[in-house]
Amino acid sequence: MDWPEHGAMPDAFMKKINQPVPESMTDFSVNTNPLGPPAALLAELPGWAVDVKHYPDYRYEELIKDLAAWNRVEETCIHPGNGASELIYITASLFAEKKALIIEPAFSEYRKALEAYRCEVQSFLTTEEDSWEVDLSAFYQALDEVESVWICNPNNPTGTAQSRQTMAAMINACEERGIYLIIDEAFFDFQADPVTYGTEAARLNGHVIVIRSLTKMYAVPGIRAGYALAPPLFVEKMQERTPSWNIGSTAEKAMRFAASLEPFRQKTAQFIQTERSRLLPLLKEAGFTVSPSNVNYYLIRRSDEGPMLPVLKKAAEYGFMLRHTYSFQGLEGNYIRIAVKQKADNDRLVHMLREVIPLC
């Protein structure tokens, strides 16, 4: 059995490490908002149920109008999707059998989608030694015959964001060569100062595509909701490959309602920044090196460079599910991804790690 490709899969994870599922487990492998769904959104859900007996507007005109206003772009630059995963696959289909470059480590769905459309996929690895920043000189050399470049910014699993200067240089390099740069911004709004490239994506003849998900910030993975920001001609191509009624009525209303939740986003970002800053020295004292994350999760490795698998197994015995990194290119299981959760849970985690490190 292979390692589970995603977090929040406790049964598959425990089966892989050959341990019974404990009666109680705190899941630090899932990186949705630790504050949970917005109360205002949950309060609206019962009222939306009445629309399940009707087909939604398959053109999603009102949704697109609201998303465009929210992002301050033209409506022709918006393509709503059934979560970011659908948008990733639709986008990948437009580069079938072409050469693609993935900035890694990265979300595994990029590679799966590209390989499903018989793309030649190459990795561009970032490293801890470079603070997970893209080496631009090496990046330029890697662009030969490439049709698309894929990057998660902020990155999953490191939590780090490329500098504005690096992103500007990457965008310019791709524009000059006619290469599409796909930027997954699933976690951008967890940053204290949210950096987004949606404006670049909305350029008439540009080559930037931004993919967004509502799953992470609003902690609603059961509501498959996302959207892409892209040049109008690219949006038209996406529309041609998208089935009618790809978004249910509940997801449609949730996306429209999310535009009113700016105070919730700000509250979340502030909480994450404060709690992450508090945890950093505690984890270092416990014997770990921590990635310079900007969002609601981070990578850790042992400062003594010892193996992480025993830590994963021992943590599971204590009732903590942590995210392995065997499915991330370039990490080879030498790190663990940990989500930022509520203060009490985070304190329990640090206490547990202090106890298990001497045993591993």
Order of alpha helices (4+ residues) and beta strands (2+ residues): alpha-beta-alpha-alpha-beta-alpha-beta-alpha-beta-alpha-beta-alpha-beta-alpha-beta-alpha-beta-alpha-alpha-alpha-beta-beta-alpha-beta-beta-alpha
